[in-house]
Amino acid sequence: MFSAFYADLHIHIGRTWKGKPVKITGSKSLTLENILHTATTQKGLDIVGVIDCHSPEVLEEMDALIKENKMEELAGGGLRYQDTTLIPGVEIEVNDENCLGPLHVLAFFRTWEAIREFSKWMHHYVTNINLSTQRIACDAITLQNKVHSLSGLFIPAHVFTPFKSAYGKGVRKSLAEVFDMDQIDAIELGLSSDTDMVKGISELANYTFVTNSDAHSLGKMAREYQKIRMQEPTFDELKKALKEEEGRGIIVNYGLNPLLGKYHETACADCGYRTTEIPCSNCGGKHLVKGVAVRIEELTDTDENLRIRPPYIHQIPLDFIPGIGKKTMEKLLATFGTEMTILHEVPKEDFEKVVPAKIAKLIDKGRNGKLSLSVGGGGAYGKIKLE
């Protein structure tokens, strides 16, 4: 019997349980237990991929949660905290001799023991094992081999963003320049692209697309996520879903409209002005940040629809919507439960019993991709335009 589960597979840890930094740019409140508590009580996420679990103090915290019976290891892989399954993972920066520039990848592991074993191996190849997204001193294929030797999953991260991504900086034309294509388990699209934009890149036809938040704070969790058809929220079921095996698979990808992405359009690197001209007419700058839309157009090599994909719903997170501050969010959660419930189950007329009609209308439009937007670029997010 299959059920639908909500998953966000790219969440950072800002600090360890002892207060030491992991993702330096991450919020201080972004600890492992806070992530798990927020996922299960506020966000309504069934699965979270936390991608800084390699850090030794995070591994200690995981072990302590298991010993305190706050978290249990599942027979199907993953660790259960209340209503949420943790899939432990790591984000790594690769910049070997085959790369044009640094790129990020994600790896996920079935058990606490497996991520601990990987951390011990990785320790010999990075400068600081305690921190997030460290550059590794080995080539990408060696890394892929190690991840899969531990029965892990390997996913190139936010592949189209201009910085620290495979297509953005790492390769000229093909992922095969850097990776063993048979050892890629899925592709993470990133905030400035969607399924429709990239359908003409033929080498991606073999891979499932995942849409994740890349959260650096608790509030940004689930700004992008997916609904997955599985029997239960475990690592083994997730692995089958990414391979579309035995009836498992992604049902829907939910993400920001790419127009909101801060690198959607080409812009001046110095002032952020949207332009394709050098020098910049706004500031005279001579460097551009190539927009994701332009890069995808360069990579597109077919007009054929090579794979039937699940729907991609352009959804605006609740905390992006004008008028929803802390008190309004608390009122919505107290009335309806989790954000997943609010976004997917509550009728519009029920919102109007709790919040002003104007805000109720914005929530309904936001969850159905019907809000007007201004375009992002040059490091600045697009914005919602109120009519």
Buried (B, 14 or more C-beta within 10 A) or exposed (E): EBEEBBBBBBBBBBBBBEEEBBBEEBBEEBBBBBBBBBBBBBBBBBBBBBBBBBBBBBBEBBEEBBEEEBBEBBEBBBBBBEBBBBBBBBBBBBBBEBBBEBBBBBBBBBBBEBBBBBBEBBEEBBEEBBBBBBBBEBBBBBBBBBBBEBBBBBBBBBBBBBBBBBBBBBBEEBBEBBBBEEBBBBBBBBBBBBBEBBBBBBBBBEBBBBBBBBBBBBBBBBBBBBBBBBBBBBBBBBBBBBBEEEEBBBBBBBBBBBBBBBBBBBBBBBEBBBBEEEEBEBEEBEEBBBBBBBBBEEBBEEEEEBBEBBEBBBBBBBBBBBEBEEEBBEEBBEBBBBBBBBBBEBEBEEBBEBBEEEBBBBBBBBBBBEBEBEBBBBBBBBBBEEE
